Every structure is written in structure tokens, then in C-alpha cells.
């Protein structure tokens, strides 16, 4: 999903200064609404009989710790195993990853090259 929770917390100023309101692929949601939506989606999977879920965020940030905590709490309350991680978790020990650097930009170039300005 193309949602973010950057209107509050440590990422708010960065988003306003660097991105503004011009990216049609982003849609902001208040953090408490986003987290309720996340738990609602997990509950939908649980109700459908899933015994586990793997949730991968392709862009880490200030919300990653919150989503890990929510995932663990959901597992404790329901018994459904939920793994939440980011691309940083997948490359740990191999590549340090970055935040809006070469690693994330190369992924974006593959998925939406029209969104990446090239100086080449």
C-alpha cells in the first residue's frame, strides 16, 4: 500500500521540505488510523484462517518499531504468528541499507522509473 504516517513525528519536517504534496503515489494517514488499519488487516487474515503472516515494508522509518510492536502484540493476543520487517532486516549482515539512498532508489527505479530523476 502506498500510505505513510509522516505528518507527525520525526519525519514530518523532512517530508514537507523534500517531497511536499506533489507525489500522487503517497497518501497520508494519521498514525493512529494507520495502526488500527494494520491491525484490522491482520485480524481479517486471522479470521480467514491464516496461521501466520509475513509483512514486509520496503521503506523503513520512524514507524517500523511501532509496527514490530503491534505485530508482536497481535501474535500474543491471537496466536497467529506475524513477522514484520523492512528491507533493512532482509539485508542485515550483507548490506547496511540506506534511507532514500542507492538501495531504495534502485528499487524505485525498477518499479517506477518515471519517478527517479537521472543525471546520467
N, C-alpha and C positions, 0 to 999 in steps of 0.2 A: 504494500500500500504506500502511497506517496504522501503520507501525513508526517507532520513534525510537531514538536512541542516547544519550539524555540522562542515563543513570545515572552516567556518568563525564564528566570534562572540565568545561569552564566552565558548562555548562547544568544540571548535576546539582542544585545547590542551588536554582536558580530553579524547576526543575520540582517539586522536593519541596515548596517553600514555596507556590507558586502553584496547582499542579494537584493534587498529592497522588496518590493511587491511585484516584481516583473516575471517571475518564473511560474508559468501555468501548470507545472508538474508538481507544485507544492501546495498543500492546503493545510493551514494551521488549525490545531485543535487545542483547547485548554488542557493542561496536563491531567487534571482530574477526570476529564471526559475521555481522554486518550486511554488512561489506565483502566477506567471502567469498561471501555470498548474492548481492550485487550483481554480483560478477564471474561467478558461476555463471549468473546470468540473461543476462548479456552473452554468455557462451560458448554458451548454448543458442540464442540468436539467430544467432550466428556459425555454429554447426553446422547450423542450418536454412537457411543460405544467404543470410542478410541481409548486405548490404554496408555498412549504416550503421544507427545508432540515435540517436534524439533522446530524451534523458532529462531530464524537467523536474520539479523539486521545487517544490511550491507553498509551501514554508516554508524559507527559508534558515536557516543557523545555523552552529555550530562545525564541523559535518561537511561543509559544502559544499566547502571546499578539498580535503579528503581525497577526496571523490568526483570532483572535477575531475581530481585527480592520478591516481586509479585509471583513469578514463576515458581519459586520455592514454596511460598505460602500456599499457592494453588495446589501443588503436589501434596503438601502436608494435610490440607483440608479434604482433598478428594481421593488421594491415592494414585491419580493419573500422573505419570512421570512427565515432566516438562523440562526440556533443556532449552535455555535461551542463551544465545551468544551473538557475537559480532564477528566481522571478518578478522578483527584483531585476534580473537580466540582461535580461529582456524589456522592462522599463520604463526602462532606463538612458537618461539624457538627457531623458526626458519626465517621469518621476515618480521621486522618490528612494526610494519604497517605505518600508516600515516593518517592524518585527518585533512582531507581535501588536497592531498599531495599526489605523487605519481601513482601510487597503488589505487587510490579511489578514482583518480582521473582516468586511468586506463580502463577501469570497469565502466565508467560513464561513457568513455569514447566508444566502447564496444556496444553498449546498449542504446545510447542516444548521441551519436557523433555530432549532430547538429547543435548540441548544447555546449560543445567544447570549442573555444576559440583557439586556433592553432597559429603559432608564429612561424611555422615552417614554410 
